[in-house]
Amino acid sequence: MTAYVHPASWSEYTAALDWARTGNERIAGATSEPKEMPRGARYYLTNDFQSGFGVASDGTMIGLFSTVKGRGEDLVWDAVTHKGASKLDCFDGFLPEYYKRFGFVETERVANWTAGEPDVVFMALSV
């Protein structure tokens, strides 16, 4: 399955992210609230609005989500190879291992500001 994305406005992206977070606990736990997404980033969505991501001006991949199983890999590769993503941050758990498959390595780890919640892991592409 190949997932194709098109540029999206902040409003389109955050509406799609909000819908995805409402219907999927895993997405809600792995992504920031839509209102926290920076307005200056570039956002991308699939034509069905069920998958997307952003890339901040510093190359940070942000808010990757998909309600369609199997699309995540295509989205990450597209972000890295075509959209300029070179780093990310994520919550500890399955995500750091997942992103290692694409060449990301851990660069920093900080305790979550919410007690009992997973650490925040910062990662960058290894060259």
N, C-alpha and C positions, 0 to 999 in steps of 0.2 A: 504494500500500500504506500503510495507516494502522496504526501500532503503538500499542497501548494498554498502559499499565503500571498496576500496582497496588502499593501499599506492600508492602515486604518487610522482614524482620528482617535484622540484620547477618549472622547465620548463613546465612540463605537466599541473600542477595546474594553473600557471599564464596564460598559453595559454587558458585554459578552462574558467578562470575567465574573461579574456579580451574579449573572445567571448560572454560570458553571459552579461557583462556590455555594450557591443556594442548594443546588441539587446533588452535590458530591462532597462528602465529609473529608475525603482525602485531599481534594483540591483546596478546600477551605483551610485545611491544616498546613498546606505547603505553600500557599501564596499569601501575599499581603492584601489588606482590604483595598478595594478599588480606589477609594478616595486617597490612599497613600501613594498611588502610582504617580511618578513625576510627569508633569505636563510637557516637559521638554524632550522626552524620549521619543524614539521612533517605534511605532506599534504595528503589528502584523496580525492578521486573522485569516483563517481559512474561509472559503466562500460560504460555508454553512454556519459560520460564527461559533463553532463548537471547540475550536482550538486556536491558540495564539501565543504570542510572546512580545516582549519589548526589548529594545536595546537602548540603554542610556548613552549620553554623549561621551562618556568615558569608556565605552565598550562593555559595560556590565549588562549581561542578559538578565532580564527581569520578568517576573510574572508569567513564566511558561505554564500553560495549562492545556489540557485536552480532555474532553468528555468522551472521546472516541478512542477505545483501546487500540494501541499499536501505532499511533501517530507521533508520539513523543520523540522517538528517535529521529524521524525526518525533520521535525521542528528544530531540534538541537543542531543537527548537521546544517540546516539552512541558516540558522542564526550564526553559526561559526564560520561557515564557508562563504556565505553571500551577504550577510547583514552586519558584519564587523564585531560580533560578540567575542570577547577574549577573556572575560572573567564573570564570576557570579558569586552569589552567596545563597546559602540554603540552610535549612534546619537539619541537624544530625538525624540519622536514621538510615533509610534506604537511599536517599538522594546523593550523598557524597560518593557512594560506590557506583551509583548509576552514572553520574557525570564523569567518573574516572574512565569509563569506556570511550569517551570522546576526547581524551587527552587532557582533561582538567586535573590539576593536583591541588591539594590543600595548601594554602599559604598562611592561614591564620584561623584560630578558633577562639570564640569568646562565649562566656556563659550567657545564657538567655536571661534577659531582664525580668522575665516572669519565672518565679521560683518553681522548680519541678518540671519545667519545659526543656526541650532539647537545646543543646548548644547551637550557636550560629556558626556555620563553617564557610569560610571564604576560600574560593578556588580560582585558579587562573590556568590558562592553557600553557602547557609545557612545550617549549620549542625544541 
